[in-house]
Amino acid sequence: MRRLNVNGVQREVDVEDDTPLLWVLREQLGLTGTKYGCGIAACGACTVHLDGVPTRSCVRPVSTVEPTEKIVTIEGLSPDGSHPVQKAWVALDVPQCGFCQCGMVMAASALLKTKPNPSDQDIDEAITNICRCGTYNRVRAAIKAVAQGSTKSAGLSIRHVDGSVT
């Protein structure tokens, strides 16, 4: 039996030691916001925070996670979608298919916590997630919008289907 601190709640799971944290979160705990993309830590769809550090959960054996380490998933970042990064993602229409976005949001929120006003180079180094839809420019704009406190100050104006502009 393993004890994990997930989204601020102590949980117990009965899994094999080599089970990737991703599968414990999804299959044992029902937290399906964290996605399986590649299984080799390349795409970032499985990104969670482990004591505040963005971690690719698909290659992290559950046996290497201490009971005192705090795991935060997309569900724990902000259950109601009110985290500034989530708001910027919506305001700037970042997601297209949405599959990789939870991992991107987790990576972006960790970056902004350590570097509240990141440079383009900081963003490039921190956001190594793969997005097949190619929303990288909007990801950068959303991160800058959060850093600057507004979607308009990010230098990106988007006309939405309803005619509004952000």
DSSP file (Angstrom, degrees, kcal/mol; ACC not computed):
  #  RESIDUE AA STRUCTURE BP1 BP2  ACC     N-H-->O    O-->H-N    N-H-->O    O-->H-N    TCO  KAPPA ALPHA  PHI   PSI    X-CA   Y-CA   Z-CA
    1    1 A M              0   0    0      0, 0.0     2,-0.4     0, 0.0    13,-0.2   0.000 360.0 360.0 360.0 130.3    0.0    0.0    0.0
    2    2 A R  E     -A   13   0A   0     11,-3.3    11,-2.6    64,-0.0     2,-0.5  -0.875 360.0-145.1-110.5 141.4    1.4    3.4   -1.0
    3    3 A R  E     +A   12   0A   0     -2,-0.4     2,-0.4     9,-0.2     9,-0.2  -0.906  22.1 178.7-105.2 132.1    0.5    6.7    0.5
    4    4 A L  E     -A   11   0A   0      7,-3.0     7,-3.6    -2,-0.5     2,-0.8  -0.981  29.2-138.4-132.9 144.4    0.3    9.8   -1.7
    5    5 A N  E     +Ab  10  70A   0     64,-0.8    66,-3.1    -2,-0.4     2,-0.6  -0.878  33.9 176.8-100.1 101.7   -0.5   13.4   -1.1
    6    6 A V  E >   -Ab   9  71A   0      3,-2.6     3,-1.7    -2,-0.8    66,-0.2  -0.931  65.9 -20.7-115.7 118.7   -2.6   14.3   -4.2
    7    7 A N  T 3  S-     0   0    0     64,-3.4    -1,-0.2    -2,-0.6    65,-0.1   0.856 128.2 -51.2  53.4  38.4   -4.2   17.7   -4.5
    8    8 A G  T 3  S+     0   0    0     63,-0.4     2,-0.4     1,-0.2    -1,-0.3   0.495 117.8 107.7  83.0   4.6   -3.9   18.2   -0.8
    9    9 A V  E <   -A    6   0A   0     -3,-1.7    -3,-2.6     2,-0.0     2,-0.4  -0.957  69.5-126.3-119.4 131.2   -5.6   14.9    0.2
   10   10 A Q  E     -A    5   0A   0     -2,-0.4     2,-0.3    -5,-0.2    -5,-0.2  -0.620  36.5-177.0 -73.1 126.1   -3.8   11.9    1.6
   11   11 A R  E     -A    4   0A   0     -7,-3.6    -7,-3.0    -2,-0.4     2,-0.4  -0.917  18.8-148.2-125.1 150.8   -4.6    8.9   -0.6
   12   12 A E  E     -A    3   0A   0     -2,-0.3     2,-0.4    -9,-0.2    -9,-0.2  -0.975  18.0-179.1-118.8 134.1   -3.7    5.2   -0.3
   13   13 A V  E     -A    2   0A   0    -11,-2.6   -11,-3.3    -2,-0.4     2,-0.8  -0.980  23.9-144.4-132.9 145.5   -3.3    3.0   -3.4
   14   14 A D        +     0   0    0     -2,-0.4     2,-0.3   -13,-0.2    -2,-0.0  -0.850  49.4 132.6-110.0  93.8   -2.5   -0.6   -3.8
   15   15 A V        -     0   0    0     -2,-0.8     2,-0.1     4,-0.1    -2,-0.1  -0.906  61.2 -85.9-138.2 162.9   -0.3   -0.8   -6.9
   16   16 A E    >   -     0   0    0     -2,-0.3     3,-1.7     1,-0.1    46,-0.2  -0.401  41.9-116.9 -66.6 148.0    3.0   -2.4   -8.1
   17   17 A D  T 3  S+     0   0    0      1,-0.3    46,-1.8    45,-0.1    47,-0.2   0.815 112.6  53.1 -57.9 -33.4    6.1   -0.3   -7.3
   18   18 A D  T 3  S+     0   0    0     43,-0.2    -1,-0.3    44,-0.1    -2,-0.0   0.387  77.4 123.2 -88.2   6.2    6.9    0.2  -11.0
   19   19 A T    <   -     0   0    0     -3,-1.7    43,-2.8    42,-0.1    44,-0.2  -0.507  69.8-114.6 -66.4 126.7    3.5    1.6  -11.9
   20   20 A P  B >>  -E   61   0B   0      0, 0.0     4,-1.5     0, 0.0     3,-0.8  -0.359  17.6-122.6 -62.4 142.2    3.9    5.0  -13.5
   21   21 A L  H 3> S+     0   0    0     39,-3.1     4,-2.7    36,-0.4     5,-0.2   0.847 109.7  65.4 -52.6 -37.3    2.4    7.8  -11.4
   22   22 A L  H 3> S+     0   0    0     35,-2.1     4,-2.5     1,-0.2    -1,-0.2   0.915 102.7  45.3 -51.9 -47.6    0.2    8.7  -14.4
   23   23 A W  H <>>S+     0   0    0     -3,-0.8     4,-2.4    34,-0.3     5,-0.9   0.813 110.3  53.8 -73.0 -29.2   -1.6    5.4  -14.3
   24   24 A V  I  X>S+     0   0    0     -4,-1.5     5,-1.8     3,-0.2     4,-0.9   0.941 112.2  45.5 -65.1 -46.5   -2.1    5.7  -10.5
   25   25 A L  I  <5S+     0   0    0     -4,-2.7     6,-2.9     3,-0.2    -2,-0.2   0.934 123.5  33.6 -61.8 -46.9   -3.7    9.1  -11.0
   26   26 A R  I  X5S+     0   0    0     -4,-2.5     4,-0.6     4,-0.2    -2,-0.2   0.957 129.8  28.2 -76.2 -52.2   -5.9    8.1  -13.9
   27   27 A E  I  <5S+     0   0    0     -4,-2.4    -3,-0.2    -5,-0.2    -2,-0.1   0.874 130.0  32.1 -84.7 -39.6   -6.8    4.5  -13.1
   28   28 A Q  I  <<S+     0   0    0     -5,-0.9    -3,-0.2    -4,-0.9    -4,-0.1   0.854 132.1  28.2 -87.0 -37.3   -6.7    4.3   -9.3
   29   29 A L  T  4<S-     0   0    0     -5,-1.8    -3,-0.2    -6,-0.2    -2,-0.1   0.513  96.0-126.6-107.5  -6.3   -7.7    7.8   -8.4
   30   30 A G     <  +     0   0    0     -4,-0.6     2,-1.3    -6,-0.3    -4,-0.2   0.699  59.0 142.7  72.2  19.5   -9.9    8.8  -11.3
   31   31 A L    >   +     0   0    0     -6,-2.9     3,-0.7    -7,-0.2    -1,-0.2  -0.715  16.2 166.1 -94.1  87.6   -8.0   12.0  -12.1
   32   32 A T  T 3   +     0   0    0     -2,-1.3    -1,-0.2     1,-0.2    -6,-0.1   0.358  50.7  90.0 -92.0   5.6   -8.2   11.9  -15.9
   33   33 A G  T 3  S+     0   0    0      2,-0.1     2,-0.5    -3,-0.1    -1,-0.2   0.842  73.1  79.5 -67.2 -32.2   -7.2   15.4  -16.6
   34   34 A T  S <  S-     0   0    0     -3,-0.7     2,-0.2   -12,-0.1    12,-0.2  -0.678  82.2-149.2 -76.7 123.3   -3.6   14.2  -16.7
   35   35 A K        -     0   0    0     10,-1.8     2,-0.6    -2,-0.5    23,-0.1  -0.606  15.3-129.8-103.3 154.6   -3.2   12.7  -20.2
   36   36 A Y        +     0   0    0     -2,-0.2    -1,-0.0     1,-0.2    -2,-0.0  -0.899  40.7 151.6 -95.2 122.4   -1.2    9.8  -21.7
   37   37 A G  S    S-     0   0    0     -2,-0.6    -1,-0.2    63,-0.0    63,-0.0   0.743  72.6 -13.9-116.8 -47.9    0.5   11.1  -24.8
   38   38 A C        -     0   0    0      0, 0.0    -2,-0.1     0, 0.0     0, 0.0   0.634  66.5-134.3-133.9 -29.9    3.7    9.2  -25.5
   39   39 A G  S    S+     0   0    0      1,-0.0    -3,-0.0     0, 0.0     0, 0.0   0.505  90.4  80.0  80.8   3.8    4.9    7.2  -22.5
   40   40 A I  S    S-     0   0    0     19,-0.0    16,-0.0     0, 0.0    19,-0.0   0.145 105.4-108.0-128.8  19.4    8.5    8.4  -22.8
   41   41 A A  S    S+     0   0    0      1,-0.1    15,-0.1    14,-0.0    18,-0.0   0.704  89.5 111.5  64.5  22.9    8.3   11.8  -21.2
   42   42 A A  S    S+     0   0    0      1,-0.1    -1,-0.1    87,-0.0    14,-0.0   0.838  72.2  41.7 -93.1 -36.8    8.7   13.6  -24.5
   43   43 A C  S    S-     0   0    0     86,-0.1    87,-2.6     1,-0.0    -1,-0.1   0.810  85.6-140.6 -90.1 -30.0    5.3   15.2  -25.1
   44   44 A G    >   +     0   0    0     85,-0.2     3,-1.7    -9,-0.0    63,-0.1   0.466  62.2 125.6  86.5   1.0    4.4   16.6  -21.7
   45   45 A A  T 3  S+     0   0    0      1,-0.3   -10,-1.8    58,-0.1    58,-0.2   0.763  75.4  54.3 -62.2 -22.7    0.7   15.7  -21.7
   46   46 A C  T 3  S+     0   0    0    -12,-0.2    11,-1.4    57,-0.1    -1,-0.3   0.224  79.0 142.9 -95.1  12.9    1.2   13.9  -18.4
   47   47 A T  E <   +C   56   0A   0     -3,-1.7     2,-0.3     9,-0.2     9,-0.2  -0.340  16.9 161.9 -65.9 129.6    2.8   16.9  -16.6
   48   48 A V  E     -C   55   0A   0      7,-2.4     7,-3.4     5,-0.1     2,-0.5  -0.841  40.7-104.1-130.4 170.0    1.9   17.2  -12.9
   49   49 A H  E     -CD  54  72A   0     23,-2.7    23,-2.5    -2,-0.3     2,-0.5  -0.868  26.3-169.7 -98.4 133.5    3.6   19.2  -10.1
   50   50 A L  E >  S-CD  53  71A   0      3,-2.4     3,-1.4    -2,-0.5    21,-0.2  -0.943  84.1 -23.7-121.5 105.6    5.6   17.3   -7.6
   51   51 A D  T 3  S-     0   0    0     19,-3.1    20,-0.1    -2,-0.5    -1,-0.1   0.879 129.5 -50.8  52.6  41.2    6.5   19.6   -4.8
   52   52 A G  T 3  S+     0   0    0     18,-0.5    -1,-0.2     1,-0.2    61,-0.1   0.341 114.9 116.6  86.1  -6.3    6.0   22.5   -7.3
   53   53 A V  E <  S-C   50   0A   0     -3,-1.4    -3,-2.4     1,-0.0    -1,-0.2  -0.830  72.3-116.3 -99.3 127.7    8.3   21.0  -10.0
   54   54 A P  E     -C   49   0A   0      0, 0.0     2,-0.4     0, 0.0    -5,-0.2  -0.454  42.0-175.1 -63.3 128.4    6.7   20.1  -13.3
   55   55 A T  E     -C   48   0A   0     -7,-3.4    -7,-2.4    -2,-0.2     2,-1.0  -0.986  31.1-127.5-133.2 133.6    7.1   16.3  -13.6
   56   56 A R  E >   -C   47   0A   0     -2,-0.4     3,-1.1    -9,-0.2     4,-0.2  -0.719  24.8-166.7 -81.1 105.9    6.3   14.0  -16.5
   57   57 A S  G >  S+     0   0    0    -11,-1.4   -35,-2.1    -2,-1.0     3,-0.5   0.613  72.8  76.5 -75.5 -13.4    4.2   11.4  -14.7
   58   58 A C  G 3  S+     0   0    0      1,-0.2    -1,-0.2   -37,-0.2   -35,-0.1   0.731 107.0  32.0 -71.2 -20.1    4.3    8.8  -17.4
   59   59 A V  G <  S+     0   0    0     -3,-1.1    -1,-0.2   -39,-0.1    -2,-0.2   0.310  94.2 100.9-117.4   7.1    7.9    7.8  -16.5
   60   60 A R    <   -     0   0    0     -3,-0.5   -39,-3.1    -4,-0.2   -38,-0.2  -0.820  68.5-139.3 -97.2 105.0    7.8    8.4  -12.8
   61   61 A P  B >   -E   20   0B   0      0, 0.0     3,-2.1     0, 0.0     4,-0.2  -0.370  14.3-128.4 -61.6 139.3    7.4    5.1  -10.9
   62   62 A V  G >  S+     0   0    0    -43,-2.8     3,-1.6     1,-0.3   -44,-0.1   0.782 105.9  69.0 -60.3 -26.7    5.0    5.5   -8.0
   63   63 A S  G 3  S+     0   0    0    -46,-1.8    -1,-0.3     1,-0.3   -45,-0.1   0.688  93.6  57.7 -66.8 -16.8    7.7    3.9   -5.7
   64   64 A T  G <  S+     0   0    0     -3,-2.1     2,-0.6   -47,-0.2    -1,-0.3   0.438  86.7  91.6 -92.9   0.7    9.9    7.0   -6.2
   65   65 A V  S <  S-     0   0    0     -3,-1.6     6,-0.0    -4,-0.2   -15,-0.0  -0.861  71.7-142.1 -99.5 119.5    7.2    9.4   -4.8
   66   66 A E    >   -     0   0    0     -2,-0.6     3,-1.4     1,-0.1   -61,-0.3  -0.480  19.7-119.4 -77.7 149.2    7.5   10.0   -1.1
   67   67 A P  T 3  S+     0   0    0      0, 0.0    -1,-0.1     0, 0.0    -2,-0.0   0.755 114.5  54.7 -59.3 -23.7    4.3   10.3    1.0
   68   68 A T  T 3  S+     0   0    0    -64,-0.1     2,-0.2     2,-0.1   -64,-0.1   0.636  84.6 101.3 -85.7 -14.5    5.3   13.8    2.0
   69   69 A E  S <  S-     0   0    0     -3,-1.4   -64,-0.8     1,-0.1     2,-0.7  -0.506  73.7-129.4 -72.9 138.0    5.7   15.0   -1.6
   70   70 A K  E     -b    5   0A   0     -2,-0.2   -19,-3.1   -66,-0.1     2,-0.5  -0.798  19.4-162.8 -95.5 116.6    2.8   17.1   -2.8
   71   71 A I  E     -bD   6  50A   0    -66,-3.1   -64,-3.4    -2,-0.7     2,-0.5  -0.851   6.3-172.0 -96.3 127.7    1.4   16.0   -6.1
   72   72 A V  E     - D   0  49A   0    -23,-2.5   -23,-2.7    -2,-0.5     2,-0.2  -0.987   2.0-172.2-122.7 125.3   -0.8   18.6   -7.9
   73   73 A T    >>  -     0   0    0     -2,-0.5     4,-1.4   -25,-0.2     3,-0.8  -0.485  46.0 -92.3-101.1 176.3   -2.8   17.6  -11.0
   74   74 A I  H 3> S+     0   0    0      1,-0.3     4,-1.0     2,-0.2     3,-0.1   0.848 128.3  57.8 -58.6 -33.2   -4.8   19.9  -13.3
   75   75 A E  H 34 S+     0   0    0      1,-0.2    -1,-0.3     2,-0.2     6,-0.1   0.818 110.3  43.1 -66.5 -29.7   -7.8   19.1  -11.1
   76   76 A G  H <4 S+     0   0    0     -3,-0.8    -1,-0.2     2,-0.2    -2,-0.2   0.641  97.3  73.8 -90.7 -16.5   -6.0   20.4   -8.1
   77   77 A L  H  < S-     0   0    0     -4,-1.4    -2,-0.2     1,-0.2    -1,-0.1   0.942 130.1 -24.7 -61.6 -46.8   -4.5   23.5   -9.7
   78   78 A S    ><  -     0   0    0     -4,-1.0     3,-2.2     5,-0.1    -1,-0.2  -0.576  59.1-159.9-167.5  97.6   -7.9   25.2   -9.7
   79   79 A P  T 3  S+     0   0    0      0, 0.0    -3,-0.1     0, 0.0    -2,-0.1   0.765  95.3  45.6 -55.5 -27.2  -11.0   23.0   -9.6
   80   80 A D  T 3  S-     0   0    0     -5,-0.0    -5,-0.1     0, 0.0     0, 0.0   0.326 114.3-111.1-101.4   9.0  -13.2   25.8  -10.9
   81   81 A G  S <  S+     0   0    0     -3,-2.2    -6,-0.0    -6,-0.1    -3,-0.0   0.691  80.3 126.0  75.7  18.2  -10.9   26.9  -13.7
   82   82 A S        +     0   0    0      4,-0.1    -1,-0.1     5,-0.1    -4,-0.0   0.414  28.4 120.6 -93.7   3.1  -10.1   30.2  -12.0
   83   83 A H  S  > S-     0   0    0     -5,-0.2     4,-2.5     1,-0.1     3,-0.2  -0.429  73.8-120.5 -62.9 140.4   -6.3   29.9  -12.1
   84   84 A P  H  > S+     0   0    0      0, 0.0     4,-2.4     0, 0.0     5,-0.2   0.845 112.9  52.2 -53.8 -36.8   -4.8   32.9  -14.0
   85   85 A V  H  > S+     0   0    0      2,-0.2     4,-2.4     1,-0.2     5,-0.2   0.925 109.7  48.7 -66.8 -42.7   -3.1   30.5  -16.5
   86   86 A Q  H  > S+     0   0    0     -3,-0.2     4,-1.9     1,-0.2    -1,-0.2   0.910 111.7  49.9 -62.2 -41.2   -6.4   28.7  -17.2
   87   87 A K  H  X S+     0   0    0     -4,-2.5     4,-2.9     1,-0.2    -2,-0.2   0.912 111.4  48.1 -63.5 -42.6   -8.2   32.0  -17.6
   88   88 A A  H  X S+     0   0    0     -4,-2.4     4,-2.3    -5,-0.2     6,-0.2   0.883 107.5  56.4 -65.7 -37.8   -5.6   33.3  -20.1
   89   89 A W  H  <>S+     0   0    0     -4,-2.4     5,-2.6     1,-0.2    -1,-0.2   0.917 113.7  40.2 -58.5 -43.8   -5.8   30.0  -22.0
   90   90 A V  H ><5S+     0   0    0     -4,-1.9     3,-1.5     3,-0.2    -2,-0.2   0.936 113.9  52.3 -71.7 -47.0   -9.5   30.5  -22.5
   91   91 A A  H 3<5S+     0   0    0     -4,-2.9    -2,-0.2     1,-0.3    -1,-0.2   0.839 116.5  39.8 -60.0 -34.3   -9.3   34.3  -23.2
   92   92 A L  T 3<5S-     0   0    0     -4,-2.3    -1,-0.3    -5,-0.2    -2,-0.2   0.229 107.4-122.3-102.0  13.8   -6.7   33.8  -25.9
   93   93 A D  T < 5 +     0   0    0     -3,-1.5    -3,-0.2    -5,-0.1    -4,-0.1   0.881  52.2 160.0  49.9  46.0   -8.2   30.6  -27.4
   94   94 A V      < +     0   0    0     -5,-2.6    45,-0.1    -6,-0.2    44,-0.1   0.955  47.1  72.5 -65.0 -51.2   -5.1   28.6  -26.8
   95   95 A P        +     0   0    0      0, 0.0     0, 0.0     0, 0.0     0, 0.0  -0.387  44.6 164.8 -73.0 141.7   -6.6   25.1  -27.0
   96   96 A Q  S    S+     0   0    0     -2,-0.1    -2,-0.0     0, 0.0    -3,-0.0   0.618  89.3   2.1-109.3 -78.9   -7.7   23.6  -30.3
   97   97 A C  S    S-     0   0    0      1,-0.1     0, 0.0     4,-0.0     0, 0.0   0.810  91.3-146.6 -78.6 -27.7   -8.2   19.9  -29.7
   98   98 A G    >>  +     0   0    0     -4,-0.1     3,-0.6     1,-0.0     4,-0.5   0.310  60.5 120.1  87.7  -8.9   -7.3   20.4  -26.1
   99   99 A F  T 34 S+     0   0    0      1,-0.2     3,-0.4     2,-0.1     4,-0.3   0.910  82.7  33.0 -60.3 -45.7   -5.5   17.0  -25.5
  100  100 A C  T 3> S+     0   0    0      1,-0.2     4,-1.8     2,-0.1     3,-0.5   0.570  95.1  93.6 -85.8  -8.6   -2.1   18.4  -24.6
  101  101 A Q  H <> S+     0   0    0     -3,-0.6     4,-3.1     1,-0.2     5,-0.2   0.798  75.9  58.0 -64.6 -34.0   -3.4   21.5  -22.8
  102  102 A C  H  X S+     0   0    0     -4,-0.5     4,-2.2    -3,-0.4    -1,-0.2   0.933 110.3  45.8 -60.8 -43.3   -3.5   20.2  -19.2
  103  103 A G  H  > S+     0   0    0     -3,-0.5     4,-2.3    -4,-0.3    -1,-0.2   0.889 113.0  50.2 -64.6 -39.5    0.2   19.5  -19.4
  104  104 A M  H  X S+     0   0    0     -4,-1.8     4,-3.0     2,-0.2     5,-0.2   0.923 110.1  49.7 -64.2 -44.8    0.9   22.8  -21.0
  105  105 A V  H  X S+     0   0    0     -4,-3.1     4,-2.7     1,-0.2     5,-0.2   0.906 111.2  49.8 -61.3 -41.7   -1.1   24.7  -18.3
  106  106 A M  H  X S+     0   0    0     -4,-2.2     4,-1.8    -5,-0.2    -1,-0.2   0.915 113.1  45.8 -64.5 -42.4    0.8   22.7  -15.6
  107  107 A A  H  X S+     0   0    0     -4,-2.3     4,-2.2     2,-0.2    -2,-0.2   0.917 114.6  48.2 -65.5 -43.2    4.2   23.6  -17.1
  108  108 A A  H  X S+     0   0    0     -4,-3.0     4,-2.6     1,-0.2    -2,-0.2   0.902 110.1  50.6 -65.3 -42.1    3.2   27.3  -17.6
  109  109 A S  H  X S+     0   0    0     -4,-2.7     4,-1.3    -5,-0.2    -1,-0.2   0.877 110.9  49.5 -66.4 -35.7    1.9   27.7  -14.0
  110  110 A A  H  X S+     0   0    0     -4,-1.8     4,-1.6    -5,-0.2    -1,-0.2   0.910 110.8  50.6 -67.2 -41.4    5.1   26.2  -12.7
  111  111 A L  H  X S+     0   0    0     -4,-2.2     4,-3.2     1,-0.2     3,-0.4   0.947 110.3  48.6 -59.2 -49.3    7.2   28.5  -14.8
  112  112 A L  H  < S+     0   0    0     -4,-2.6    -1,-0.2     1,-0.2    -2,-0.2   0.765 106.8  57.1 -66.6 -24.8    5.2   31.6  -13.7
  113  113 A K  H  < S+     0   0    0     -4,-1.3    -1,-0.2    -5,-0.2    -2,-0.2   0.882 117.8  32.5 -71.5 -37.3    5.6   30.6  -10.0
  114  114 A T  H  < S+     0   0    0     -4,-1.6    -2,-0.2    -3,-0.4    -1,-0.2   0.786 134.9  27.0 -89.2 -29.4    9.4   30.5  -10.3
  115  115 A K     <  -     0   0    0     -4,-3.2    -1,-0.3    -5,-0.2    -2,-0.1  -0.789  66.0-174.7-134.7  89.7    9.7   33.3  -12.9
  116  116 A P  S    S+     0   0    0      0, 0.0    -1,-0.1     0, 0.0    -4,-0.1   0.708  87.1  32.9 -61.7 -20.9    6.8   35.8  -12.6
  117  117 A N  S    S-     0   0    0     31,-0.1    27,-0.1    29,-0.0    -5,-0.0  -0.579  87.7-171.2-132.8  71.5    7.9   37.7  -15.7
  118  118 A P        -     0   0    0      0, 0.0     2,-0.1     0, 0.0    29,-0.1  -0.300  16.0-131.6 -72.0 146.5    9.6   35.2  -18.0
  119  119 A S     >  -     0   0    0      1,-0.1     4,-2.3    -2,-0.0     5,-0.2  -0.337  34.0 -99.6 -80.3 171.6   11.5   36.1  -21.1
  120  120 A D  H  > S+     0   0    0      1,-0.2     4,-2.7     2,-0.2     5,-0.2   0.896 127.5  52.3 -58.8 -39.4   10.9   34.3  -24.4
  121  121 A Q  H  > S+     0   0    0      2,-0.2     4,-2.4     1,-0.2    -1,-0.2   0.909 107.0  51.8 -64.6 -41.6   13.9   32.2  -23.7
  122  122 A D  H  > S+     0   0    0      2,-0.2     4,-2.0     1,-0.2     5,-0.2   0.919 111.5  47.7 -58.9 -43.5   12.6   31.2  -20.3
  123  123 A I  H  X S+     0   0    0     -4,-2.3     4,-3.0     1,-0.2    -2,-0.2   0.931 111.0  50.4 -64.3 -45.9    9.3   30.2  -21.9
  124  124 A D  H  < S+     0   0    0     -4,-2.7    -1,-0.2     1,-0.2    -2,-0.2   0.887 113.2  46.4 -59.6 -39.6   11.1   28.2  -24.6
  125  125 A E  H  < S+     0   0    0     -4,-2.4    -1,-0.2    -5,-0.2    -2,-0.2   0.839 119.3  39.4 -72.6 -33.0   13.1   26.4  -22.0
  126  126 A A  H  < S+     0   0    0     -4,-2.0     2,-1.2     1,-0.2    -2,-0.2   0.827 107.7  61.0 -87.7 -33.7   10.2   25.6  -19.7
  127  127 A I     <  +     0   0    0     -4,-3.0    -1,-0.2    -5,-0.2   -23,-0.1  -0.701  53.8 143.6-100.7  84.7    7.5   24.8  -22.3
  128  128 A T        +     0   0    0     -2,-1.2    -1,-0.2    -3,-0.2    -4,-0.1   0.272  31.8 127.0-102.3   8.4    8.9   21.7  -24.0
  129  129 A N        -     0   0    0    -85,-0.1     2,-0.5    -3,-0.1   -85,-0.2  -0.268  60.4-121.2 -64.4 152.7    5.5   20.1  -24.4
  130  130 A I        -     0   0    0    -87,-2.6     2,-0.5   -30,-0.0    -1,-0.1  -0.847  25.1-174.4-100.9 132.4    4.4   19.0  -27.8
  131  131 A C    >   -     0   0    0     -2,-0.5     3,-1.2     1,-0.1     5,-0.2  -0.957  12.1-164.8-126.1 111.0    1.2   20.3  -29.3
  132  132 A R  T 3  S+     0   0    0     -2,-0.5    -1,-0.1     1,-0.3    -2,-0.0   0.750  90.8  60.8 -66.5 -22.7    0.2   18.8  -32.7
  133  133 A C  T 3  S-     0   0    0     -3,-0.1    -1,-0.3     2,-0.0    -3,-0.0   0.650 107.1-128.1 -79.7 -14.0   -2.2   21.7  -33.2
  134  134 A G    <   +     0   0    0     -3,-1.2     3,-0.4     1,-0.1     4,-0.1   0.896  53.5 151.6  73.8  42.2    0.7   24.1  -33.2
  135  135 A T     >  +     0   0    0      1,-0.2     4,-2.3     2,-0.1     3,-0.4   0.120  27.8 121.6 -90.6  23.0   -0.7   26.6  -30.6
  136  136 A Y  H  > S+     0   0    0      1,-0.2     4,-2.5     2,-0.2    -1,-0.2   0.857  70.4  52.2 -58.4 -40.5    2.8   27.6  -29.5
  137  137 A N  H  > S+     0   0    0     -3,-0.4     4,-2.2     1,-0.2    -1,-0.2   0.895 112.2  46.4 -64.1 -38.2    2.4   31.3  -30.3
  138  138 A R  H  > S+     0   0    0     -3,-0.4     4,-2.6     2,-0.2    -1,-0.2   0.850 109.2  54.9 -72.6 -33.5   -0.8   31.5  -28.3
  139  139 A V  H  X S+     0   0    0     -4,-2.3     4,-2.4     2,-0.2    -2,-0.2   0.952 110.2  46.6 -60.7 -48.6    0.8   29.6  -25.4
  140  140 A R  H  X S+     0   0    0     -4,-2.5     4,-2.5     1,-0.2    -2,-0.2   0.927 113.0  49.5 -58.9 -45.9    3.6   32.2  -25.3
  141  141 A A  H  X S+     0   0    0     -4,-2.2     4,-2.4     1,-0.2    -1,-0.2   0.889 110.3  50.4 -62.5 -39.7    1.0   35.0  -25.5
  142  142 A A  H  X S+     0   0    0     -4,-2.6     4,-2.2     2,-0.2    -1,-0.2   0.906 110.4  49.3 -66.0 -41.4   -1.0   33.5  -22.7
  143  143 A I  H  X S+     0   0    0     -4,-2.4     4,-2.3     1,-0.2    -2,-0.2   0.928 113.4  46.6 -63.4 -44.1    2.0   33.1  -20.4
  144  144 A K  H  X S+     0   0    0     -4,-2.5     4,-2.4     1,-0.2     6,-0.2   0.873 109.0  55.8 -66.0 -36.0    3.0   36.8  -21.1
  145  145 A A  H  X>S+     0   0    0     -4,-2.4     5,-1.7     2,-0.2     4,-1.3   0.921 109.2  45.9 -62.0 -43.3   -0.6   37.9  -20.5
  146  146 A V  H  <5S+     0   0    0     -4,-2.2     3,-0.3     2,-0.2    -2,-0.2   0.930 112.8  50.6 -64.2 -44.0   -0.5   36.3  -17.0
  147  147 A A  H  <5S+     0   0    0     -4,-2.3    -2,-0.2     1,-0.2    -1,-0.2   0.864 118.4  38.3 -61.5 -36.1    2.9   37.8  -16.3
  148  148 A Q  H  <5S-     0   0    0     -4,-2.4    -1,-0.2     2,-0.2    -2,-0.2   0.524 111.2-119.3 -95.4  -7.2    1.6   41.2  -17.4
  149  149 A G  T  <5S+     0   0    0     -4,-1.3     2,-0.3    -3,-0.3    -3,-0.2   0.607  82.0  65.0  84.5  11.7   -1.8   40.9  -15.8
  150  150 A S      < -     0   0    0     -5,-1.7     4,-0.4    -6,-0.2    -2,-0.2  -0.967  69.3-135.3-163.9 145.9   -3.8   41.3  -19.0
  151  151 A T  S > >S+     0   0    0     -2,-0.3     3,-0.8     1,-0.2     5,-0.7   0.843 107.8  55.3 -72.0 -32.7   -4.5   39.6  -22.4
  152  152 A K  G > 5S+     0   0    0      1,-0.2     3,-1.5     2,-0.2    -1,-0.2   0.871 101.8  56.7 -68.3 -35.7   -4.2   42.9  -24.3
  153  153 A S  G 3 5S+     0   0    0      1,-0.3    -1,-0.2     2,-0.1    -2,-0.2   0.605  89.8  75.2 -73.6  -8.8   -0.8   43.6  -22.9
  154  154 A A  G < 5S-     0   0    0     -3,-0.8    -1,-0.3    -4,-0.4    -2,-0.2   0.559 109.7-118.0 -77.3  -6.0    0.5   40.3  -24.3
  155  155 A G  T < 5S+     0   0    0     -3,-1.5     2,-0.5     1,-0.2    -2,-0.1   0.737  78.5 114.8  78.5  21.9    0.5   41.9  -27.7
  156  156 A L      < -     0   0    0     -5,-0.7     2,-0.5    10,-0.2    -1,-0.2  -0.980  41.9-173.2-129.5 121.6   -2.1   39.5  -29.1
  157  157 A S        -     0   0    0     -2,-0.5     2,-0.5    -3,-0.1   -65,-0.0  -0.962   7.8-170.8-114.0 126.2   -5.5   40.6  -30.2
  158  158 A I        -     0   0    0     -2,-0.5     8,-2.1   -67,-0.1     2,-0.6  -0.965  16.4-146.1-121.7 128.9   -7.9   37.9  -31.2
  159  159 A R  B     -F  165   0C   0     -2,-0.5     6,-0.2     6,-0.2     2,-0.1  -0.846  25.2-149.7 -91.8 119.7  -11.3   38.4  -32.8
  160  160 A H    >   -     0   0    0      4,-3.1     3,-2.2    -2,-0.6    -1,-0.0  -0.365  27.4-102.7 -86.5 166.2  -13.7   35.7  -31.6
  161  161 A V  T 3  S+     0   0    0      1,-0.3    -1,-0.1     2,-0.1    -2,-0.0   0.837 122.2  57.3 -56.3 -35.6  -16.6   34.1  -33.4
  162  162 A D  T 3  S-     0   0    0      1,-0.1    -1,-0.3     2,-0.1     3,-0.1   0.448 121.3-107.6 -78.9   2.2  -19.0   36.2  -31.4
  163  163 A G  S <  S+     0   0    0     -3,-2.2    -2,-0.1     1,-0.3    -1,-0.1   0.260  77.2 131.2  93.1 -12.4  -17.3   39.4  -32.6
  164  164 A S        -     0   0    0     -5,-0.1    -4,-3.1     1,-0.0     2,-0.4  -0.346  46.5-143.0 -72.9 157.1  -15.6   40.2  -29.3
  165  165 A V  B      F  159   0C   0     -6,-0.2    -6,-0.2     1,-0.1    -8,-0.0  -0.979 360.0 360.0-124.4 133.2  -11.8   41.0  -29.3
  166  166 A T              0   0    0     -8,-2.1   -10,-0.2    -2,-0.4    -7,-0.1   0.308 360.0 360.0-124.4 360.0   -9.4   40.1  -26.6
